[in-house]
Amino acid sequence: MKLNLAVALSILLAVLFVGTVGAFLLYVPALTVFAVASVLAGLCLMFALGLAAGRQWKKSDRFHHHAEKVA
């Protein structure tokens, strides 16, 4: 249930953010639009990479990587 709430909240915030950026881009020249769009695309890709890395880290068995005892 918590995951569904987090996903819904993330989608809502993403729509609000993209809408705000889109409204801002109506008032700036075309070159700035391309610059801001490329930065926005980079931020979205970094966010997706962070989600993927976080899922992979949660799935890993990070508590059983202790060094073996030498007798």
Contacts in CASP RR format, 6 or more apart in sequence:
PFRMAT RR
TARGET T0000
AUTHOR 0000-0000-0000
METHOD contacts of the structure
MODEL  1
MKLNLAVALSILLAVLFVGTVGAFLLYVPALTVFAVASVLAGLCLMFALG
LAAGRQWKKSDRFHHHAEKVA
18 40 0 8 1.000
21 36 0 8 1.000
21 40 0 8 1.000
24 36 0 8 1.000
25 32 0 8 1.000
25 33 0 8 1.000
25 36 0 8 1.000
25 37 0 8 1.000
28 36 0 8 1.000
END
